[in-house]
Amino acid sequence: MADVIEVNVMTGEETTRSYTQQEKDNIAAAQPTTDEKWVRIRSKRDMLLRECDWWASSDRTLTDEQKTYRQNLRDITTQDVDNITWPSKPSA
């Protein structure tokens, strides 16, 4: 882990030091778990699907681009949790 650069706001003096073990532990503990990441991703995915649900109403025909977009959103959970590529929303 990189060093910490501390700046004295009164003098502008910079000092460099290494992270303490406690600081390293705190940083590690603050990182979201894989399950927490998936909760956030699914929440965003569900919101994006809701935004375009009206495309699928009974009096409309979905374009191939709209179908692909919605399917790509549903398939988002097949991606790497740390490297999600969100599909681009086509025009309505």
All heavy atoms as an XYZ file, in Angstrom:
754
protein
N       0.845     -1.166      0.000
C       0.000      0.000      0.000
C       0.898      1.239      0.000
O       1.927      1.267      0.642
C      -0.891     -0.057      1.242
C      -2.045      0.888      1.208
S      -3.222      0.626      2.554
C      -4.187     -0.701      1.878
N       0.463      2.257     -0.698
C       1.259      3.473     -0.858
C       1.417      4.218      0.466
O       0.689      3.985      1.414
C       0.602      4.390     -1.877
N       2.358      5.107      0.466
C       2.592      5.931      1.647
C       1.505      6.989      1.783
O       0.802      7.325      0.837
C       3.954      6.630      1.545
C       5.111      5.664      1.695
O       4.924      4.621      2.341
O       6.186      5.950      1.160
N       1.386      7.530      2.993
C       0.457      8.607      3.291
C       1.237      9.913      3.220
O       2.317     10.037      3.797
C      -0.130      8.455      4.717
C      -1.051      9.611      5.052
C      -0.836      7.124      4.872
N       0.690     10.875      2.507
C       1.284     12.219      2.479
C       0.386     13.103      3.328
O      -0.797     13.244      3.053
C       1.392     12.767      1.053
C       2.285     11.872      0.201
C       1.898     14.211      1.072
C       2.349     12.257     -1.257
N       0.954     13.659      4.369
C       0.207     14.542      5.251
C       0.681     15.967      5.015
O       1.880     16.212      4.867
C       0.415     14.139      6.708
C      -0.136     12.754      7.015
C       0.133     12.307      8.435
O       1.124     12.761      9.035
O      -0.661     11.495      8.938
N      -0.262     16.903      4.967
C       0.060     18.309      4.741
C      -0.410     19.107      5.942
O      -1.571     19.039      6.327
C      -0.617     18.837      3.456
C      -0.301     20.305      3.238
C      -0.207     18.011      2.246
N       0.503     19.869      6.509
C       0.163     20.783      7.590
C      -0.515     21.987      6.940
O       0.093     22.720      6.174
C       1.425     21.205      8.346
C       1.130     22.126      9.500
O       0.311     23.021      9.398
N       1.826     21.900     10.602
N      -1.793     22.183      7.243
C      -2.538     23.255      6.587
C      -2.084     24.649      7.020
O      -2.343     25.624      6.317
C      -4.065     23.107      6.807
C      -4.587     21.866      6.135
C      -4.421     23.140      8.272
N      -1.412     24.739      8.126
C      -0.926     26.037      8.595
C       0.361     26.433      7.875
O       0.517     27.574      7.458
C      -0.695     26.008     10.104
C      -1.941     25.722     10.923
S      -3.190     26.986     10.761
C      -2.540     28.206     11.871
N       1.274     25.468      7.730
C       2.594     25.789      7.164
C       2.758     25.315      5.732
O       3.659     25.754      5.021
C       3.705     25.134      8.005
O       3.581     23.705      7.902
C       3.625     25.566      9.452
N       1.900     24.382      5.286
C       2.041     23.809      3.954
C       3.102     22.723      3.900
O       3.363     22.156      2.847
N       3.719     22.422      5.027
C       4.770     21.413      5.071
C       4.178     20.026      4.822
O       3.156     19.652      5.383
C       5.452     21.428      6.444
C       6.518     20.378      6.604
C       7.097     20.339      8.017
O       6.648     21.125      8.880
O       7.988     19.518      8.240
N       4.837     19.268      3.940
C       4.408     17.909      3.632
C       5.331     16.903      4.292
O       6.546     17.077      4.293
C       4.416     17.668      2.122
C       3.384     18.449      1.359
C       3.371     18.113     -0.124
O       4.072     17.167     -0.548
O       2.655     18.804     -0.868
N       4.734     15.868      4.867
C       5.506     14.758      5.405
C       4.926     13.469      4.840
O       3.739     13.381      4.540
C       5.451     14.706      6.946
O       4.088     14.643      7.371
C       6.110     15.917      7.572
N       5.786     12.489      4.684
C       5.369     11.197      4.153
C       5.638     10.131      5.196
O       6.677     10.132      5.843
C       6.162     10.866      2.866
O       5.964     11.923      1.930
C       5.691      9.574      2.246
N       4.681      9.241      5.355
C       4.836      8.130      6.280
C       4.111      6.932      5.706
O       3.292      7.047      4.805
C       4.293      8.468      7.660
C       2.784      8.676      7.691
C       2.249      8.832      9.105
N       0.823      9.112      9.110
C      -0.123      8.200      8.990
N       0.176      6.924      8.835
N      -1.398      8.539      9.009
N       4.387      5.770      6.239
C       3.700      4.552      5.826
C       2.411      4.399      6.622
O       2.283      4.921      7.726
C       4.587      3.329      6.062
O       5.736      3.397      5.267
N       1.438      3.690      6.049
C       0.214      3.377      6.776
C       0.546      2.498      7.977
O       1.409      1.622      7.901
C      -0.767      2.598      5.892
C      -1.536      3.447      4.909
C      -1.157      3.519      3.580
C      -2.659      4.153      5.315
C      -1.875      4.281      2.672
C      -3.380      4.912      4.414
C      -2.985      4.976      3.096
O      -3.702      5.722      2.211
N      -0.160      2.731      9.070
C      -0.039      1.825     10.216
C      -0.864      0.573      9.916
O      -1.723      0.577      9.021
C      -0.581      2.467     11.507
O      -1.990      2.682     11.355
C       0.119      3.787     11.809
N      -0.618     -0.493     10.652
C      -1.402     -1.712     10.449
C      -2.875     -1.452     10.728
O      -3.751     -1.956     10.020
C      -0.882     -2.860     11.328
C      -1.547     -4.180     11.021
C      -1.365     -4.615      9.573
O      -0.268     -4.608      9.051
N      -2.467     -4.988      8.918
N      -3.170     -0.649     11.730
C      -4.567     -0.319     12.048
C      -5.230      0.408     10.875
O      -6.376      0.120     10.526
C      -4.647      0.533     13.322
C      -6.073      0.876     13.738
C      -6.886     -0.342     14.104
O      -6.416     -1.203     14.834
N      -8.106     -0.442     13.591
N      -4.520      1.347     10.257
C      -5.076      2.051      9.103
C      -5.320      1.090      7.939
O      -6.358      1.161      7.270
C      -4.130      3.179      8.664
C      -4.106      4.352      9.625
C      -3.026      5.361      9.291
O      -1.925      4.953      8.858
O      -3.297      6.561      9.469
N      -4.384      0.170      7.709
C      -4.565     -0.828      6.654
C      -5.784     -1.690      6.936
O      -6.584     -1.972      6.036
C      -3.321     -1.705      6.531
C      -2.108     -0.993      5.977
C      -0.920     -1.933      5.951
C       0.348     -1.230      5.523
N       1.518     -2.128      5.536
N      -5.951     -2.105      8.178
C      -7.101     -2.920      8.562
C      -8.414     -2.149      8.375
O      -9.407     -2.702      7.905
C      -6.975     -3.395     10.008
C      -5.820     -4.374     10.215
O      -5.305     -4.928      9.212
O      -5.436     -4.581     11.383
N      -8.393     -0.867      8.752
C      -9.600     -0.042      8.599
C      -9.972      0.137      7.130
O     -11.154      0.093      6.776
C      -9.402      1.326      9.252
C      -9.349      1.257     10.760
O      -9.743      0.264     11.372
N      -8.838      2.310     11.375
N      -8.987      0.332      6.285
C      -9.243      0.480      4.850
C      -9.827     -0.811      4.282
O     -10.805     -0.800      3.530
C      -7.959      0.890      4.107
C      -7.573      2.323      4.484
C      -8.126      0.762      2.593
C      -6.177      2.735      4.048
N      -9.245     -1.939      4.657
C      -9.745     -3.235      4.179
C     -11.166     -3.480      4.654
O     -12.016     -3.969      3.907
C      -8.820     -4.353      4.635
N     -11.461     -3.119      5.893
C     -12.795     -3.345      6.452
C     -13.844     -2.442      5.807
O     -15.025     -2.787      5.760
C     -12.778     -3.122      7.956
N     -13.423     -1.298      5.295
C     -14.362     -0.349      4.695
C     -14.744     -0.719      3.263
O     -15.701     -0.165      2.724
C     -13.754      1.055      4.720
N     -14.018     -1.633      2.646
C     -14.317     -2.033      1.275
C     -15.598     -2.861      1.248
O     -15.797     -3.726      2.089
C     -13.156     -2.845      0.684
C     -11.840     -2.087      0.615
C     -11.941     -0.813     -0.188
O     -12.441     -0.812     -1.300
N     -11.486      0.273      0.393
N     -16.476     -2.602      0.255
C     -17.708     -3.393      0.191
C     -17.409     -4.849     -0.163
O     -16.473     -5.138     -0.903
C     -18.512     -2.712     -0.921
C     -17.520     -1.944     -1.716
C     -16.380     -1.612     -0.793
N     -18.206     -5.734      0.376
C     -18.064     -7.154      0.061
C     -18.622     -7.404     -1.343
O     -19.333     -6.563     -1.909
C     -18.836     -8.025      1.063
O     -20.235     -7.755      0.910
C     -18.390     -7.765      2.496
N     -18.346     -8.571     -1.868
C     -18.879     -8.939     -3.177
C     -20.403     -8.911     -3.150
O     -21.042     -8.406     -4.079
C     -18.366    -10.327     -3.591
O     -16.936    -10.259     -3.695
C     -18.948    -10.768     -4.917
N     -20.998     -9.423     -2.092
C     -22.459     -9.405     -1.982
C     -23.005     -7.976     -1.971
O     -24.025     -7.689     -2.608
C     -22.917    -10.132     -0.715
C     -22.777    -11.644     -0.825
O     -22.615    -12.151     -1.961
O     -22.824    -12.316      0.222
N     -22.332     -7.082     -1.264
C     -22.771     -5.688     -1.229
C     -22.657     -5.041     -2.609
O     -23.525     -4.261     -3.009
C     -21.962     -4.898     -0.201
C     -22.260     -5.285      1.234
C     -21.278     -4.712      2.237
O     -20.106     -4.456      1.889
O     -21.693     -4.541      3.399
N     -21.595     -5.380     -3.329
C     -21.444     -4.852     -4.696
C     -22.581     -5.330     -5.586
O     -23.142     -4.557     -6.364
C     -20.102     -5.285     -5.284
C     -18.906     -4.631     -4.638
C     -17.623     -5.189     -5.218
C     -16.395     -4.684     -4.496
N     -15.155     -5.273     -5.045
N     -22.932     -6.621     -5.479
C     -24.021     -7.158     -6.302
C     -25.353     -6.518     -5.954
O     -26.185     -6.254     -6.839
C     -24.107     -8.678     -6.186
C     -23.118     -9.375     -7.055
C     -22.160    -10.259     -6.657
C     -22.965     -9.255     -8.476
N     -21.427    -10.682     -7.745
C     -21.901    -10.083     -8.871
C     -23.610     -8.515     -9.460
C     -21.478    -10.197    -10.193
C     -23.194     -8.622    -10.777
C     -22.143     -9.453    -11.135
N     -25.584     -6.208     -4.691
C     -26.828     -5.531     -4.303
C     -26.920     -4.187     -5.012
O     -27.971     -3.824     -5.559
C     -26.921     -5.377     -2.768
C     -28.016     -4.400     -2.374
C     -27.135     -6.728     -2.114
N     -25.837     -3.430     -5.023
C     -25.821     -2.115     -5.684
C     -26.016     -2.254     -7.189
O     -26.749     -1.473     -7.811
C     -24.506     -1.395     -5.394
C     -24.366     -0.977     -3.954
C     -23.032     -0.321     -3.700
N     -22.842     -0.078     -2.275
C     -21.669      0.044     -1.700
N     -20.564     -0.050     -2.420
N     -21.573      0.270     -0.417
N     -25.347     -3.229     -7.787
C     -25.448     -3.432     -9.230
C     -26.873     -3.835     -9.608
O     -27.449     -3.294    -10.560
C     -24.417     -4.486     -9.701
C     -23.008     -3.905     -9.579
C     -24.705     -4.953    -11.124
C     -21.898     -4.938     -9.665
N     -27.451     -4.769     -8.881
C     -28.826     -5.198     -9.180
C     -29.813     -4.049     -8.992
O     -30.782     -3.912     -9.747
C     -29.216     -6.374     -8.299
C     -28.570     -7.664     -8.724
C     -29.092     -8.850     -7.897
N     -28.389    -10.057     -8.247
C     -27.445    -10.635     -7.498
N     -27.103    -10.104     -6.329
N     -26.856    -11.734     -7.897
N     -29.583     -3.225     -7.988
C     -30.462     -2.083     -7.750
C     -30.428     -1.123     -8.937
O     -31.477     -0.668     -9.419
C     -30.035     -1.372     -6.470
O     -30.826     -0.241     -6.250
N     -29.239     -0.829     -9.427
C     -29.112      0.057    -10.592
C     -29.736     -0.597    -11.817
O     -30.467      0.042    -12.574
C     -27.639      0.382    -10.866
C     -27.452      1.277    -12.078
C     -26.019      1.661    -12.312
C     -25.891      2.514    -13.569
N     -24.520      2.963    -13.804
N     -29.469     -1.900    -12.004
C     -30.042     -2.623    -13.138
C     -31.563     -2.580    -13.098
O     -32.223     -2.306    -14.109
C     -29.544     -4.074    -13.088
C     -29.953     -4.972    -14.246
C     -31.130     -5.909    -13.998
N     -31.355     -6.406    -12.680
C     -31.051     -7.621    -12.254
N     -30.458     -8.475    -13.055
N     -31.361     -7.990    -11.024
N     -32.141     -2.825    -11.929
C     -33.600     -2.817    -11.793
C     -34.180     -1.442    -12.100
O     -35.238     -1.329    -12.738
C     -34.006     -3.271    -10.392
C     -33.677     -4.736    -10.137
O     -33.352     -5.459    -11.096
O     -33.733     -5.143     -8.956
N     -33.497     -0.384    -11.663
C     -33.944      0.969    -11.946
C     -33.934      1.231    -13.454
O     -34.885      1.773    -14.019
C     -33.063      1.994    -11.232
C     -33.456      3.432    -11.511
S     -32.137      4.616    -11.180
C     -30.898      4.129    -12.364
N     -32.849      0.822    -14.127
C     -32.751      1.030    -15.569
C     -33.822      0.241    -16.325
O     -34.387      0.735    -17.307
C     -31.350      0.651    -16.065
C     -30.225      1.571    -15.583
C     -28.861      0.988    -15.945
C     -30.386      2.974    -16.146
N     -34.126     -0.959    -15.867
C     -35.202     -1.740    -16.492
C     -36.562     -1.064    -16.292
O     -37.369     -0.990    -17.216
C     -35.225     -3.161    -15.939
C     -34.195     -4.117    -16.516
C     -34.125     -5.397    -15.696
C     -34.486     -4.423    -17.979
N     -36.811     -0.565    -15.078
C     -38.083      0.116    -14.816
C     -38.254      1.340    -15.702
O     -39.361      1.646    -16.144
C     -38.200      0.512    -13.341
C     -38.592     -0.632    -12.423
C     -38.947     -0.150    -11.021
N     -37.889      0.613    -10.379
C     -36.887      0.086     -9.687
N     -36.791     -1.223     -9.544
N     -35.967      0.858     -9.124
N     -37.137      2.051    -15.950
C     -37.207      3.256    -16.781
C     -37.680      2.959    -18.202
O     -38.226      3.845    -18.866
C     -35.845      3.946    -16.842
C     -35.465      4.682    -15.585
C     -34.081      5.326    -15.677
O     -33.379      5.122    -16.687
O     -33.718      6.021    -14.715
N     -37.456      1.749    -18.669
C     -37.853      1.436    -20.046
C     -38.918      0.346    -20.114
O     -39.191     -0.199    -21.188
C     -36.632      1.078    -20.893
S     -35.753     -0.396    -20.371
N     -39.569      0.047    -18.999
C     -40.658     -0.932    -19.010
C     -41.773     -0.523    -19.969
O     -42.406     -1.379    -20.589
C     -41.244     -1.115    -17.605
C     -40.475     -2.115    -16.761
O     -39.618     -2.846    -17.318
O     -40.722     -2.169    -15.542
N     -42.007      0.766    -20.098
C     -43.086      1.233    -20.962
C     -42.868      0.843    -22.417
O     -43.821      0.756    -23.190
C     -43.282      2.744    -20.816
C     -42.124      3.562    -21.307
C     -41.015      3.935    -20.599
C     -41.959      4.122    -22.604
N     -40.164      4.680    -21.382
C     -40.727      4.813    -22.621
C     -42.739      4.108    -23.763
C     -40.254      5.485    -23.748
C     -42.263      4.778    -24.883
C     -41.035      5.452    -24.872
N     -41.600      0.574    -22.788
C     -41.331      0.122    -24.158
C     -42.088     -1.166    -24.459
O     -42.440     -1.432    -25.594
C     -39.847     -0.152    -24.368
C     -38.942      1.025    -24.360
C     -39.278      2.349    -24.389
C     -37.519      0.989    -24.324
N     -38.159      3.126    -24.367
C     -37.064      2.310    -24.322
C     -36.592     -0.045    -24.280
C     -35.708      2.639    -24.308
C     -35.247      0.279    -24.253
C     -34.804      1.608    -24.268
N     -42.276     -1.983    -23.447
C     -42.872     -3.312    -23.632
C     -44.377     -3.321    -23.404
O     -44.961     -4.384    -23.246
C     -42.189     -4.303    -22.700
N     -45.009     -2.151    -23.397
C     -46.453     -2.134    -23.211
C     -47.144     -2.804    -24.402
O     -46.580     -2.918    -25.490
C     -46.967     -0.706    -23.007
O     -46.740      0.066    -24.165
N     -48.356     -3.242    -24.203
C     -49.039     -4.074    -25.195
C     -49.291     -3.368    -26.528
O     -49.461     -4.035    -27.547
C     -50.361     -4.583    -24.629
O     -51.200     -3.482    -24.325
N     -49.319     -2.056    -26.545
C     -49.593     -1.358    -27.807
C     -48.319     -0.891    -28.526
O     -48.385     -0.115    -29.457
C     -50.528     -0.174    -27.563
C     -49.935      0.877    -26.646
O     -48.977      0.542    -25.918
O     -50.437      2.020    -26.649
N     -47.167     -1.386    -28.102
C     -45.896     -1.014    -28.727
C     -45.169     -2.270    -29.193
O     -45.385     -3.355    -28.686
C     -44.986     -0.281    -27.741
C     -45.451      1.111    -27.399
C     -44.432      1.826    -26.528
N     -43.060      1.697    -26.980
C     -42.418      2.586    -27.742
N     -43.035      3.647    -28.153
N     -41.161      2.399    -28.074
N     -44.279     -2.078    -30.145
C     -43.398     -3.151    -30.588
C     -41.978     -2.737    -30.274
O     -41.542     -1.661    -30.684
C     -43.543     -3.393    -32.109
O     -44.907     -3.695    -32.392
C     -42.658     -4.533    -32.553
N     -41.272     -3.578    -29.537
C     -39.885     -3.262    -29.196
C     -39.004     -3.419    -30.425
O     -39.150     -4.375    -31.194
C     -39.371     -4.192    -28.097
C     -39.677     -3.774    -26.671
C     -41.003     -4.358    -26.250
C     -38.584     -4.223    -25.760
N     -38.070     -2.486    -30.578
C     -37.078     -2.623    -31.640
C     -36.047     -3.667    -31.204
O     -35.969     -4.010    -30.015
C     -36.354     -1.291    -31.899
O     -35.587     -0.960    -30.732
C     -37.333     -0.160    -32.228
N     -35.272     -4.143    -32.157
C     -34.221     -5.101    -31.799
C     -33.226     -4.478    -30.824
O     -32.749     -5.150    -29.914
C     -33.489     -5.593    -33.054
C     -34.347     -6.531    -33.889
O     -35.330     -7.094    -33.347
O     -34.038     -6.700    -35.087
N     -32.937     -3.182    -30.996
C     -32.002     -2.498    -30.106
C     -32.558     -2.432    -28.679
O     -31.826     -2.613    -27.709
C     -31.694     -1.083    -30.621
C     -30.917     -1.050    -31.905
C     -31.798     -1.213    -33.152
O     -33.057     -1.156    -33.031
O     -31.236     -1.424    -34.229
N     -33.848     -2.180    -28.560
C     -34.484     -2.123    -27.238
C     -34.484     -3.503    -26.580
O     -34.196     -3.628    -25.387
C     -35.904     -1.585    -27.356
C     -35.957     -0.116    -27.730
C     -37.355      0.356    -28.077
O     -38.209     -0.433    -28.491
N     -37.592      1.652    -27.932
N     -34.789     -4.532    -27.358
C     -34.761     -5.902    -26.821
C     -33.361     -6.269    -26.349
O     -33.193     -6.851    -25.278
C     -35.218     -6.898    -27.892
C     -36.672     -6.825    -28.225
C     -36.988     -7.806    -29.355
C     -38.390     -7.631    -29.869
N     -38.687     -8.495    -31.023
N     -32.354     -5.927    -27.154
C     -30.965     -6.234    -26.807
C     -30.551     -5.492    -25.541
O     -29.911     -6.063    -24.650
C     -30.024     -5.873    -27.969
O     -30.408     -6.650    -29.109
C     -28.578     -6.131    -27.626
N     -30.922     -4.229    -25.450
C     -30.592     -3.424    -24.261
C     -31.179     -4.058    -23.000
O     -30.483     -4.260    -22.004
C     -31.123     -2.005    -24.447
C     -31.006     -1.128    -23.220
C     -29.769     -0.645    -22.801
C     -32.137     -0.759    -22.490
C     -29.663      0.164    -21.680
C     -32.037      0.053    -21.374
C     -30.798      0.513    -20.975
O     -30.692      1.318    -19.865
N     -32.461     -4.401    -23.062
C     -33.110     -4.986    -21.891
C     -32.502     -6.347    -21.542
O     -32.294     -6.661    -20.377
C     -34.625     -5.084    -22.119
C     -35.289     -3.691    -22.107
C     -36.777     -3.757    -22.392
N     -37.504     -4.567    -21.432
C     -37.919     -4.154    -20.238
N     -37.650     -2.916    -19.831
N     -38.589     -4.962    -19.440
N     -32.180     -7.147    -22.548
C     -31.559     -8.441    -22.276
C     -30.170     -8.256    -21.673
O     -29.783     -8.961    -20.739
C     -31.471     -9.287    -23.547
C     -30.966    -10.691    -23.293
C     -31.874    -11.466    -22.351
O     -33.080    -11.554    -22.569
N     -31.309    -12.017    -21.289
N     -29.407     -7.287    -22.190
C     -28.075     -7.016    -21.635
C     -28.165     -6.567    -20.178
O     -27.301     -6.917    -19.365
C     -27.334     -5.984    -22.476
C     -26.874     -6.539    -23.804
O     -26.795     -7.749    -23.998
N     -26.591     -5.658    -24.741
N     -29.193     -5.811    -19.842
C     -29.393     -5.430    -18.436
C     -29.691     -6.656    -17.588
O     -29.144     -6.812    -16.493
C     -30.523     -4.410    -18.305
C     -30.216     -2.986    -18.771
C     -31.478     -2.137    -18.742
C     -29.112     -2.363    -17.943
N     -30.556     -7.540    -18.097
C     -30.877     -8.750    -17.331
C     -29.657     -9.655    -17.176
O     -29.523    -10.362    -16.175
C     -32.036     -9.512    -17.993
C     -33.375     -8.785    -17.821
C     -34.536     -9.638    -18.277
N     -34.539     -9.887    -19.702
C     -35.108     -9.112    -20.625
N     -35.733     -8.021    -20.266
N     -35.068     -9.434    -21.889
N     -28.746     -9.621    -18.145
C     -27.551    -10.475    -18.112
C     -26.376     -9.839    -17.366
O     -25.290    -10.418    -17.325
C     -27.105    -10.810    -19.543
C     -28.090    -11.710    -20.262
O     -28.925    -12.352    -19.590
O     -28.018    -11.775    -21.506
N     -26.564     -8.674    -16.785
C     -25.461     -7.940    -16.140
C     -24.787     -8.777    -15.058
O     -23.589     -8.659    -14.820
C     -25.955     -6.576    -15.593
C     -24.831     -5.547    -15.599
C     -26.548     -6.687    -14.216
C     -24.655     -4.848    -16.882
N     -25.537     -9.667    -14.417
C     -24.975    -10.450    -13.321
C     -24.063    -11.572    -13.804
O     -23.468    -12.269    -12.983
C     -26.086    -11.041    -12.441
O     -26.964    -11.815    -13.255
C     -26.872     -9.939    -11.739
N     -23.910    -11.731    -15.108
C     -22.963    -12.723    -15.633
C     -21.570    -12.116    -15.781
O     -20.622    -12.825    -16.103
C     -23.421    -13.283    -16.994
O     -23.442    -12.223    -17.951
C     -24.788    -13.933    -16.883
N     -21.460    -10.802    -15.545
C     -20.177    -10.113    -15.661
C     -19.386    -10.201    -14.355
O     -19.903    -10.591    -13.318
C     -20.391     -8.643    -16.039
C     -21.028     -8.437    -17.395
C     -21.129     -6.975    -17.750
O     -20.270     -6.168    -17.381
N     -22.175     -6.615    -18.467
N     -18.138     -9.770    -14.431
C     -17.272     -9.679    -13.251
C     -17.749     -8.512    -12.387
O     -17.879     -7.389    -12.884
C     -15.825     -9.464    -13.709
C     -14.846     -9.253    -12.573
O     -15.250     -9.264    -11.395
O     -13.652     -9.082    -12.869
N     -18.024     -8.767    -11.129
C     -18.566     -7.754    -10.226
C     -17.684     -6.501    -10.163
O     -18.176     -5.398     -9.933
C     -18.805     -8.334     -8.812
C     -17.494     -8.594     -8.107
C     -19.684     -7.426     -7.977
N     -16.388     -6.645    -10.382
C     -15.478     -5.504    -10.310
C     -15.195     -4.874    -11.671
O     -14.358     -3.981    -11.783
C     -14.152     -5.941     -9.671
C     -14.338     -6.299     -8.202
O     -15.012     -5.531     -7.490
O     -13.811     -7.346     -7.771
N     -15.897     -5.338    -12.711
C     -15.652     -4.801    -14.050
C     -16.959     -4.847    -14.855
O     -17.049     -5.525    -15.862
C     -14.551     -5.607    -14.747
C     -14.076     -4.934    -16.006
O     -14.217     -3.726    -16.163
N     -13.535     -5.712    -16.911
N     -17.950     -4.102    -14.397
C     -19.260     -4.084    -15.043
C     -19.230     -3.104    -16.217
O     -18.769     -1.974    -16.094
C     -20.361     -3.663    -14.043
C     -20.463     -4.671    -12.899
C     -21.697     -3.473    -14.748
C     -20.953     -6.037    -13.303
N     -19.749     -3.565    -17.355
C     -19.917     -2.705    -18.525
C     -21.415     -2.536    -18.744
O     -22.111     -3.505    -19.068
C     -19.268     -3.324    -19.773
O     -17.878     -3.543    -19.517
C     -19.442     -2.423    -20.985
N     -21.894     -1.337    -18.531
C     -23.321     -1.067    -18.678
C     -23.652     -0.826    -20.147
O     -22.927     -0.110    -20.843
C     -23.719      0.145    -17.843
C     -23.595     -0.135    -16.382
C     -22.522      0.147    -15.580
C     -24.543     -0.802    -15.555
N     -22.761     -0.291    -14.297
C     -23.994     -0.881    -14.259
C     -25.810     -1.329    -15.770
C     -24.670     -1.462    -13.196
C     -26.474     -1.910    -14.713
C     -25.917     -1.973    -13.442
N     -24.765     -1.396    -20.636
C     -25.131     -1.179    -22.035
C     -25.626      0.249    -22.243
O     -26.110      0.901    -21.316
C     -26.248     -2.191    -22.264
C     -26.853     -2.417    -20.910
C     -25.704     -2.277    -19.938
N     -25.502      0.709    -23.471
C     -25.996      2.044    -23.830
C     -27.475      1.961    -24.155
O     -27.913      1.072    -24.896
C     -25.239      2.583    -25.040
O     -23.878      2.729    -24.736
N     -28.227      2.895    -23.620
C     -29.671      2.904    -23.827
C     -29.983      3.417    -25.229
O     -29.565      4.523    -25.594
C     -30.338      3.779    -22.770
C     -31.843      3.784    -22.820
C     -32.393      4.609    -21.674
C     -33.904      4.634    -21.697
N     -34.425      5.441    -20.562
N     -30.740      2.651    -26.001
C     -31.119      3.129    -27.334
C     -32.246      4.166    -27.208
O     -32.887      4.286    -26.157
C     -31.613      1.869    -28.043
C     -32.117      1.006    -26.939
C     -31.230      1.311    -25.755
N     -32.517      4.856    -28.290
C     -33.616      5.834    -28.254
C     -34.952      5.102    -28.224
O     -35.064      3.958    -28.679
C     -33.532      6.760    -29.459
O     -33.552      5.991    -30.646
N     -35.917      5.764    -27.680
C     -37.250      5.153    -27.524
C     -37.986      5.083    -28.840
O     -37.778      5.766    -29.751
C     -38.060      5.957    -26.527
